[in-house]
């Protein structure tokens, strides 16, 4: 029995297209499956997306990461340059400034905002469709399932905290040292770590990298280079691991390159990838990610009496 190819890009609702009168021969000779975009109204001209149009592709992911690296580097240099002109930072070294959340957070937030704006305009033009629809933001799915999604984030946060108690964790992680500069800086890290940071990280890793790898896998399966079973039971887990490895390494400097916290972050990434693929919603994995970060920062906030006694974080 011939196995039916998987449509990795399709949403849960797939609508067959009735053949127009007199077009039976054309439809029979070139079958096309179409994807129903849930975020678009029924009358929208973008409603029917041919299966051959796979978004994003690997080339789109490479373009996004190159753009992100350039914008973040330039944005941080400009922000730090402006910060050095302020009286409070005028006599500080670059090393000190780069670890002070009062300047570090704006230096990240401004480039992130610029990246979101440029990415939205650029890829909307490349794909000829709304960016957040094409990237499968799917906010409706998240709104319907927000309670279990928040529950997943809380469980991940608690599990990570418990796991940290039994694994060799760094005694002086840079992220804790950054928090201890000032109460204002700690609150800035709390706010940014539960909003802008998870949004941009999810866009990069579960909005571009993960689905582009899945689309590449889909292409191999369609061309017969990979069987359906191999694609489903070997390809998808491998894609999740490939996505999670750079995500975990991205946070390595924050935890002194210690293997234990990097492993925990990698496990969290695997869970986020599963949420993204299971719900077909980038908004869902972003909500879980933000909730996870919230739990970690909330624990630090409680331990330091609302960030008023940051020295307690050493314990």
N, C-alpha and C positions, 0 to 999 in steps of 0.2 A: 504493500500500500504506500503510495507516495505521500510524504509529509507535507503539510501546508506551511508555506513560509510565514514567519512572524512579522507583523508590521510593528516594529519597535517604536515608531513615532506616533502611532495612532492613539487617540484618546479613548476612554471607555465607550463613548457613544460613536458608532460608525454608521453612517447613513448610506444605503445603496442608492445609486442614481438611476432612475428609470430611463430606459433607452428611448430616444425620440423615434417617431414613426419613420420607418424606412431606413433606420441606421443600425439594424440588427447585425448586418454583416461586419460593419466597422467595429462595433463593440465586441463582437465575438472574436475578431482577429487580433485586436489589441486591447485586452482587458486592463482596466485601470482601477485600482482601489483608491478611494478618496477618504480624507480625514475630516471629521467634523470638528471645527475649532469652537470650543465651548465659550470662549470669551467674545465671540462675534455674534451680532444679531443675525437672525435667520435670513434676512434679505441682503446681507452684505455680500459684495462681489468676491471676497476672499474666502467664502464659506468652504469651497471645494479645493482641497490641496492635493495634487497628484502625489502618489507615493514616491515617485522618482525625485521629488523636491525634498531633500533632507536637510533640515536646519537644526543646529549648526553643523558644518563640516569641519574637518581638522584644520583646513586653511583658515577658516573663520576664527578658530580657537587660537591659532598661532598669531593671527593679526591682533586679536584682543589682548593677548598677553604682552606682545611687543608694545602696543599702545599703552597698556597699563603701566609697564615698567618705565616707559619714557615720561608719562604724565606724573607718576608718583615721584620719580627722581627730581624732575624739574620743579614740581610743586613744593617738595620738601626743601630744596635749596632756596627757592624764592621766599618761602615762609620763614625759614631760619634766618635768611638775610634781613628780612624785615624785622624779625624778633630781636636781632642784635642791635637794632637802632633804639629799642625801647630801654628806658632807664633801668628797669629791673633786671634786664639780661645783658646790658651793655658790656660788662666786664667778665662775663662768664665764658669759659672755653666751649668749643664746639661739642666736646665729649659730654660736658655737663648739660648743655642745652638739649642734646639728643636724648637724654634720659629724664628730662623734666617734663612731666605730663602737661604742665601749663602751656608749653610751647609744642611739645611732641604731638599732642592730640590735634590741635589746629593744623599742624603741618601734615597730618594724615587726612584729616577731614576735608580740607580744601581740595587736595588732589582727587580724593574719592568722589566728591561732588562733581568736579570737572570731568572725571572719567565716566561717571554715570550719564552726564549730559551728552558728551561727545559720542559715547557708545550708542546711546539711544538714537541719535540723529544719523550716525554713520551706518549702522547696521539696518536701520529702517530703510535707508536708501538702497543698500546692497540687496536686501531681501525683498524689497517692494511690498512690504506689509508692516503693520505696527510691531515695534520691537518686542514689547512685553508680551504680546500675544504669540509671536513667533518663538520666543524663548521659553514658552510654556509657564508663565507666571501663575495663571489659573487661580486667582484669588478666591473665586467662588468655592472651589474645592476646600480651600483652607478655612474659609468662614464656616462651612458646614461641619468641618471636623476639628475645630480649634481646640476643643476640650481634650480629646485623646492626643492631639499633637503636643499640646502643652505638657500633658502627662508624660509623654515620651521624653521631652526635654528635661523635666524634673528628674525622671529616673536616671537619665544619662548623667546629670549633674551629681546626683547622690552616689551613683555607682563609681564615678570618677573620683569623688572625694574619699569614699571608702577604699577604693583601690590604691589611692595614694598613701593610705595609712599602712599598707602592707608591702609597698614597693619602695626601693631606694630612691628617694626624691632629693633633689639638690637643696642644700641648706640655705643658700642665698641665691634664689632665682632672680634674674634681672627684672622680671615683671613685678616681683614683690618690692625690690629696691626702688623701682620707679614709683610704685604706689606710695612709698614712705616719704616722698619729698614734701608733700603738703596735703592738707585735707581737701583743698580745692582741686588739686591734681588728681586725687583719688576719686572724687566725684566725677571729674571729667572722664577718667578712664572707665568708670562705671557706666556713664551715659553712652559713650562712644562704643564700648564693648558690647552693649546690648542693642545697638541700632545700626550705625553705619558700618561697623566692622563685619558683623555677620551678613549684612546685605551684600556687600561687595565680594566677600569671600565666597558666598553661595553663588553669586553670579559667575564668578571666575571658575569655580571647580564643579559646581553642579548645574550651572546654567550653560557653560560652554564646554569644559573639558569632558565631563561625564557623558552628556548626550552626543557629542561629536565622536567619541570612541564607540558608543553604542551604534551610531549610524554607520561607522566604518565596519563594525561587526555585521550589521544588517546587510551592507553591500556585499560582504564576503558570502553570506548565507544565500543571498539572492542569485549570485553568480555561480553557486554550486561549489565554491571553494571551501565551504564549511557546512557541515551537516546541521540540521535543526537541533539535534541533541547536544552537539558540541557547543553550538552558539549559546544555548540556554543554560547548560549546566557547567560549562567550563569558561566560555567567553565572557558572560556577564560577571561572574565572580572575579575573573581576572581584570576586567575593566574597572570594577569597584576598587580593587587593590591598587591598580595603577593610578586611579584618581586620588586615593587616600594617602599614598606615599608622599607626593609633593605637598599636600595639604598639611600633613604632620610636620614635615621638614620646614615648612614656612614658619612654624611656631618654635623651632628648635632654639633659636637665640633667646627667646623669652624664658626658657627653662634650662639654660646653661648647657644645651646639647646633651642633656641626660637622657638615657634610653627609656627609662620608665615612663616619664610624662609624655615623651614622644609616642610611645606605644599606646598610652591611654588616649591621646589625641587621635591617633590613627584608628582606634576602635570606634571612637565617636564619629569619625568621618565615614566609616563603613555604615554605621547606623543612618547617618544623614543621606548617604547615597541610596540606601534601601528606601527611605522615606520618599526621596525624590522620584525614584523609579516606580514605586508602588502607587503613589498618588498622582503621578504625572504633573506635579505642581512644584515649581521652584519656590513659590510663596510658602508652601508647607515645610520644606526643609529649612527655609530661612527662619520661620517661626520656631521650629525645634532648636535650631542653632542659637537663636537669641535667648530662648528660655534656658538652655544649657549654660550659656555665659552668665545669665542673670543669677542662676543658682550659685555659680562659683563666686561672683562678686558679692552676692548677698551674704555668703558665708564669711567672707573677709570683712564685710561691713559689720556684721554681728560681732565677730571676734575682736574688732577694734572700736567697739562702742560708737558706731556710726562714723567711722574714719576719724574720730577725735583722738584716739590713742593708737596711732599707727605702729608704735614700737611693739605692740602686742602681737603683730603679725610675725615677728621673729620666732614666736613660740608655737 
